[in-house]
């Protein structure tokens, strides 16, 4: 009789059977053997000092071969539970040297890095876990296993570790969100997207990278990543709107800005609510995105000296953007210029007053335009 080694416990919500969940080497321990008795004693020990002593004894008794994999797993489990994360990393790396495709170890390393708050290690081990999964998915059927049977086995194993995979993905995204520096945050989102290139989360990460580069005012990287994301999915509404908004203020890209804004608006008319959003959240998201599309079109109109059309589009955008102070203020600032260019000064004053009433970067410029309109006759200019 043989039994598989006891796998490292991750956390209480992970309950996949060990034999099915394991990716990597399967170490068989003969039931009733000395190794089996040692493992049982380790698992039964409640005193931390005694448990560590028993693990040391097991490791010293089996310095070579696959049983050292079991020893390193025990060390990893012990040091994570003791919150000695650097020691957990040390033994986790030793374990990878013996068993490079040990997915349970990758999950444990992610957990340790997550609990320690070490984002760089978290991503390094996240990349390791993704590589293990990609290799497993691409692996041919083992010798003596039929293609159909291998497909079934592979599907069952992937399903049994789904909770672990979700835990890793959420840990990676959560850590990236928490990074303060927008350029560094964008880089982490890009790393995530490379790990999960064909998933909805990977596409979301690309959009978040674009937004982060935009926040960092890194226009070159923003455009590079946005265009790459759009090439992958031409119907990505968020990316279409980011590029439409950016291009609307550049004279050489106005036609592209107009096309992207109109396409995004059409896609939004038929968009379906994601399961993770409430009806109210979805309504607000659609409202702001629709408003962005109209506002970008309005700015294109101003650049093309189509001021009547600009007033129409910017007026449509205004109520849709009211939940976002900065976007609403910018829209009203643009609207003020459209009215000025039509010599409708009283309406221009109202638009600039709306922009100046909110604490945004448009407050000062809007107040300046109001001062000019209250004094000498204003000379119409285009919005910037």
C-alpha positions as CSV (number, residue, x, y, z in Angstrom):
1,X,0.0,0.0,0.0
2,X,1.1,3.5,-0.8
3,X,-0.3,7.0,-0.2
4,X,0.4,10.4,-1.6
5,X,2.3,12.8,0.6
6,X,0.3,15.2,2.6
7,X,0.1,18.4,0.6
8,X,0.7,21.8,2.1
9,X,-2.5,23.3,3.4
10,X,-3.2,26.7,1.8
11,X,-6.2,28.1,3.7
12,X,-9.5,26.8,4.9
13,X,-11.4,27.6,1.7
14,X,-9.2,25.5,-0.5
15,X,-10.6,22.0,-0.3
16,X,-9.6,20.2,-3.6
17,X,-8.6,16.6,-3.0
18,X,-4.8,16.4,-2.8
19,X,-4.3,13.7,-5.5
20,X,-6.3,15.7,-8.0
21,X,-5.1,19.1,-7.2
22,X,-1.4,18.4,-7.4
23,X,0.6,19.6,-10.4
24,X,4.2,18.5,-10.4
25,X,5.8,15.3,-9.0
26,X,3.6,12.8,-7.2
27,X,5.7,11.4,-4.3
28,X,4.5,8.0,-3.1
29,X,5.1,7.1,0.6
30,X,4.6,3.5,1.5
31,X,1.9,3.1,4.2
32,X,3.4,2.0,7.5
33,X,7.0,3.0,6.5
34,X,9.3,5.0,8.6
35,X,8.7,8.0,6.4
36,X,5.0,7.6,6.8
37,X,5.3,7.4,10.6
38,X,7.5,10.6,10.6
39,X,4.9,12.5,8.5
40,X,2.1,11.4,10.8
41,X,4.1,12.6,13.8
42,X,4.7,16.0,12.2
43,X,1.0,16.4,11.3
44,X,0.0,15.4,14.9
45,X,2.4,17.8,16.6
46,X,0.7,20.9,18.1
47,X,3.7,22.5,19.7
48,X,5.5,24.7,17.0
49,X,9.0,23.9,18.4
50,X,8.3,20.2,18.4
51,X,6.9,20.3,14.9
52,X,9.9,22.1,13.6
53,X,12.2,19.6,15.3
54,X,10.3,16.7,13.7
55,X,10.6,18.3,10.3
56,X,14.3,18.8,10.8
57,X,14.7,15.1,11.7
58,X,12.7,14.0,8.6
59,X,14.7,16.3,6.3
60,X,18.0,14.9,7.8
61,X,16.8,11.4,7.4
62,X,15.9,11.9,3.7
63,X,18.5,14.3,2.3
64,X,18.3,13.0,-1.3
65,X,15.5,12.0,-3.6
66,X,11.8,12.8,-3.7
67,X,11.3,12.7,0.0
68,X,13.3,15.9,0.3
69,X,10.3,17.4,-1.7
70,X,8.1,16.4,1.1
71,X,10.5,17.9,3.7
72,X,10.6,21.2,1.9
73,X,6.8,21.3,1.6
74,X,6.6,20.8,5.4
75,X,9.1,23.6,5.9
76,X,7.1,26.0,3.7
77,X,3.9,25.2,5.5
78,X,5.5,25.6,8.9
79,X,7.1,29.0,8.1
80,X,4.0,30.4,6.5
81,X,2.0,29.5,9.5
82,X,4.7,31.1,11.7
83,X,4.6,34.2,9.5
84,X,8.3,33.9,8.9
85,X,7.9,34.7,5.2
86,X,11.6,35.0,4.2
87,X,12.2,31.5,5.5
88,X,9.1,30.3,3.6
89,X,10.6,31.8,0.4
90,X,13.9,30.1,1.1
91,X,12.4,26.7,1.3
92,X,9.9,27.4,-1.5
93,X,12.8,28.2,-3.8
94,X,14.5,24.9,-2.8
95,X,11.3,23.1,-3.5
96,X,11.1,24.6,-7.0
97,X,14.6,23.4,-7.6
98,X,13.5,19.8,-6.9
99,X,10.0,20.1,-8.4
100,X,9.8,23.0,-10.9
101,X,6.1,22.4,-11.7
102,X,4.9,22.2,-8.2
103,X,1.7,24.3,-8.4
104,X,0.8,24.0,-4.7
105,X,4.2,25.5,-3.9
106,X,3.5,28.4,-6.3
107,X,0.2,29.1,-4.6
108,X,1.9,29.0,-1.2
109,X,4.6,31.4,-2.4
110,X,2.0,33.8,-3.7
111,X,0.2,33.5,-0.3
112,X,3.4,34.3,1.6
113,X,4.2,37.3,-0.6
114,X,0.7,38.5,-0.4
115,X,0.6,38.3,3.4
116,X,4.1,40.0,3.6
117,X,3.0,42.8,1.2
118,X,5.9,42.2,-1.1
119,X,4.4,43.1,-4.5
120,X,7.5,42.2,-6.6
121,X,7.8,38.7,-5.1
122,X,4.1,38.3,-5.5
123,X,4.3,39.0,-9.2
124,X,7.4,36.8,-9.6
125,X,5.7,33.8,-8.0
126,X,2.5,34.7,-9.9
127,X,4.4,34.4,-13.1
128,X,5.8,31.1,-12.0
129,X,2.3,29.8,-11.3
130,X,1.0,31.0,-14.6
131,X,3.9,29.3,-16.4
132,X,3.2,26.0,-14.6
133,X,-0.5,26.1,-15.7
134,X,0.4,27.1,-19.3
135,X,2.9,24.2,-19.5
136,X,0.3,21.7,-18.1
137,X,-2.4,22.8,-20.5
138,X,0.0,22.5,-23.5
139,X,1.5,19.1,-22.4
140,X,0.8,16.1,-24.6
141,X,-0.8,13.0,-23.2
142,X,1.6,10.9,-21.2
143,X,2.8,7.6,-22.7
144,X,0.1,5.0,-22.4
145,X,-2.7,7.5,-21.8
146,X,-5.3,8.0,-24.6
147,X,-6.0,11.5,-25.9
148,X,-9.6,11.4,-24.6
149,X,-8.5,10.2,-21.2
150,X,-5.8,12.8,-21.0
151,X,-8.3,15.5,-21.9
152,X,-10.6,14.3,-19.1
153,X,-7.8,14.1,-16.5
154,X,-6.5,17.5,-17.5
155,X,-10.0,19.1,-17.3
156,X,-10.5,17.6,-13.8
157,X,-7.2,18.8,-12.5
158,X,-7.7,22.3,-13.8
159,X,-11.2,22.4,-12.3
160,X,-9.9,21.2,-8.9
161,X,-7.4,24.1,-8.7
162,X,-9.7,26.8,-9.9
163,X,-10.1,28.3,-6.5
164,X,-6.3,28.5,-6.2
165,X,-6.1,30.1,-9.6
166,X,-8.8,32.7,-8.7
167,X,-7.0,33.4,-5.4
168,X,-3.7,34.2,-7.3
169,X,-5.4,36.4,-9.9
170,X,-7.3,38.4,-7.3
171,X,-4.1,38.8,-5.2
172,X,-2.1,40.1,-8.2
173,X,-4.8,42.6,-9.2
174,X,-5.3,43.8,-5.7
175,X,-1.6,44.3,-5.2
176,X,-1.3,46.2,-8.5
177,X,-4.3,48.5,-7.6
178,X,-2.5,49.4,-4.3
179,X,0.7,50.6,-6.0
180,X,0.9,54.4,-5.7
181,X,3.2,55.3,-8.6
182,X,1.1,55.1,-11.7
183,X,4.0,54.1,-14.0
184,X,4.9,51.2,-11.7
185,X,1.2,50.3,-11.3
186,X,0.8,50.2,-15.1
187,X,3.8,47.9,-15.4
188,X,2.3,45.4,-12.9
189,X,-1.0,45.4,-14.9
190,X,1.0,44.7,-18.0
191,X,2.7,41.8,-16.4
192,X,-0.7,40.5,-15.3
193,X,-2.0,40.8,-18.8
194,X,0.9,38.7,-20.1
195,X,0.2,36.0,-17.5
196,X,-3.4,35.7,-18.6
197,X,-3.5,36.8,-22.2
198,X,-6.8,35.2,-23.2
199,X,-8.9,36.0,-20.1
200,X,-11.3,38.7,-19.3
201,X,-9.1,39.7,-16.4
202,X,-6.1,40.1,-18.8
203,X,-8.1,42.4,-21.0
204,X,-9.2,44.4,-17.9
205,X,-5.6,44.7,-16.8
206,X,-4.6,46.2,-20.2
207,X,-7.3,48.8,-19.8
208,X,-6.1,49.5,-16.2
209,X,-2.5,49.9,-17.5
210,X,-3.7,52.4,-20.1
211,X,-5.5,54.4,-17.4
212,X,-2.4,54.3,-15.2
213,X,-0.1,55.6,-17.9
214,X,-2.7,58.3,-18.7
215,X,-2.6,59.3,-15.0
216,X,1.1,59.4,-15.2
217,X,0.9,61.6,-18.3
218,X,3.0,59.1,-20.1
219,X,1.2,59.6,-23.4
220,X,3.6,57.5,-25.5
221,X,3.2,54.4,-23.3
222,X,-0.5,55.0,-23.0
223,X,-1.0,55.1,-26.8
224,X,1.3,52.1,-27.3
225,X,-0.5,49.9,-24.8
226,X,-4.0,51.2,-25.9
227,X,-3.4,50.5,-29.5
228,X,-2.0,47.0,-28.7
229,X,-5.2,46.3,-26.6
230,X,-7.4,47.6,-29.4
231,X,-5.6,45.4,-32.0
232,X,-6.4,42.4,-29.7
233,X,-10.1,43.5,-29.2
234,X,-11.4,46.2,-31.6
235,X,-14.6,46.4,-29.5
236,X,-13.0,47.3,-26.2
237,X,-15.2,50.2,-25.2
238,X,-12.9,51.5,-22.5
239,X,-9.8,51.6,-24.8
240,X,-11.9,53.2,-27.7
241,X,-12.9,56.0,-25.3
242,X,-9.4,56.6,-24.0
243,X,-8.0,56.9,-27.5
244,X,-11.0,59.0,-28.7
245,X,-10.5,61.4,-25.8
246,X,-6.8,61.7,-26.4
247,X,-7.0,62.0,-30.1
248,X,-9.8,64.6,-30.0
249,X,-7.3,67.2,-28.8
250,X,-4.8,66.5,-31.5
251,X,-5.4,68.1,-35.0
252,X,-3.8,65.2,-36.9
253,X,-6.0,62.5,-35.3
254,X,-9.5,64.0,-35.4
255,X,-11.0,61.6,-37.8
256,X,-9.8,58.6,-35.8
257,X,-11.1,60.3,-32.6
258,X,-14.5,60.7,-34.2
259,X,-14.7,57.2,-35.5
260,X,-13.6,55.7,-32.1
261,X,-16.1,57.8,-30.1
262,X,-19.0,56.9,-32.4
263,X,-18.1,53.2,-32.3
264,X,-17.9,53.2,-28.5
265,X,-21.3,54.9,-28.4
266,X,-22.9,52.3,-30.6
267,X,-21.3,49.4,-28.6
268,X,-22.7,50.9,-25.4
269,X,-26.2,50.9,-26.8
270,X,-26.0,47.1,-26.9
271,X,-23.8,46.4,-23.9
272,X,-24.8,43.9,-21.3
273,X,-24.3,44.3,-17.6
274,X,-21.4,42.3,-16.1
275,X,-22.4,40.0,-13.3
276,X,-20.0,41.8,-10.8
277,X,-21.9,45.1,-11.1
278,X,-25.2,46.2,-9.5
279,X,-27.8,47.7,-11.7
280,X,-27.0,51.2,-10.2
281,X,-23.2,50.7,-10.8
282,X,-23.9,49.6,-14.4
283,X,-26.2,52.6,-15.0
284,X,-23.6,55.0,-13.8
285,X,-20.8,53.4,-15.8
286,X,-22.8,53.5,-19.0
287,X,-23.8,57.1,-18.3
288,X,-20.2,58.2,-17.8
289,X,-18.9,56.3,-20.9
290,X,-21.7,57.7,-23.1
291,X,-20.9,61.1,-21.8
292,X,-17.2,60.7,-22.6
293,X,-18.1,59.7,-26.2
294,X,-20.3,62.8,-26.7
295,X,-17.7,65.0,-25.0
296,X,-14.9,63.7,-27.3
297,X,-17.1,64.3,-30.3
298,X,-17.8,67.8,-29.1
299,X,-14.1,68.5,-28.8
300,X,-13.6,67.1,-32.4
301,X,-16.3,69.5,-33.6
302,X,-14.6,72.5,-31.9
303,X,-11.3,71.5,-33.6
304,X,-13.0,71.3,-36.9
305,X,-14.8,74.6,-36.3
306,X,-18.2,72.8,-36.3
307,X,-19.4,74.8,-33.3
308,X,-23.1,74.2,-33.6
309,X,-22.5,70.4,-33.6
310,X,-20.1,70.9,-30.7
311,X,-22.8,72.6,-28.6
312,X,-25.2,69.7,-29.4
313,X,-22.7,67.0,-28.4
314,X,-21.4,68.7,-25.3
315,X,-24.9,69.6,-24.2
316,X,-25.8,65.9,-24.5
317,X,-22.7,64.9,-22.5
318,X,-23.3,67.3,-19.6
319,X,-26.0,65.4,-17.6
320,X,-24.3,62.1,-18.3
321,X,-21.0,63.2,-16.7
322,X,-22.4,65.0,-13.6
323,X,-21.3,62.1,-11.4
324,X,-17.7,62.8,-12.2
325,X,-16.7,66.3,-11.3
326,X,-13.5,66.5,-13.4
327,X,-15.1,65.1,-16.6
328,X,-18.2,67.3,-16.1
329,X,-16.0,70.5,-15.5
330,X,-13.9,69.8,-18.6
331,X,-17.0,69.3,-20.7
332,X,-18.5,72.6,-19.5
333,X,-15.2,74.3,-20.2
334,X,-15.3,73.0,-23.7
335,X,-18.9,74.0,-24.1
336,X,-18.0,77.5,-23.0
337,X,-15.6,77.8,-26.0
338,X,-18.1,76.4,-28.4
339,X,-20.6,79.1,-27.3
340,X,-18.0,81.8,-27.5
341,X,-17.1,80.8,-31.1
342,X,-20.8,81.2,-31.9
343,X,-20.8,84.6,-30.2
344,X,-23.4,83.3,-27.6
345,X,-21.7,85.0,-24.7
346,X,-24.4,84.7,-22.1
347,X,-24.5,80.9,-22.6
348,X,-20.7,80.8,-22.6
349,X,-20.7,82.5,-19.2
350,X,-23.1,79.9,-17.8
351,X,-20.9,77.0,-19.1
352,X,-17.7,78.6,-17.7
353,X,-19.6,79.2,-14.4
354,X,-20.5,75.5,-14.2
355,X,-16.8,74.6,-14.8
356,X,-15.6,77.1,-12.2
357,X,-18.1,75.9,-9.6
358,X,-16.2,72.6,-9.0
359,X,-12.8,72.0,-7.4
360,X,-11.1,70.5,-10.5
361,X,-8.1,71.6,-12.7
362,X,-10.6,73.5,-14.8
363,X,-11.7,75.8,-11.9
364,X,-8.9,78.4,-12.5
365,X,-9.0,78.5,-16.3
366,X,-12.8,78.8,-16.2
367,X,-12.7,81.7,-13.7
368,X,-10.1,83.4,-16.0
369,X,-12.5,83.2,-18.9
370,X,-15.3,84.6,-16.8
371,X,-13.1,87.5,-15.8
372,X,-12.3,88.2,-19.5
373,X,-16.0,88.0,-20.4
374,X,-16.9,90.4,-17.6
375,X,-14.4,93.0,-18.9
376,X,-13.3,93.5,-22.4
377,X,-15.1,91.7,-25.2
378,X,-13.7,88.1,-25.3
379,X,-11.8,86.9,-28.3
380,X,-13.1,83.4,-29.2
381,X,-10.5,80.6,-28.9
382,X,-10.6,76.9,-29.1
383,X,-10.7,74.7,-26.1
384,X,-7.4,73.2,-25.0
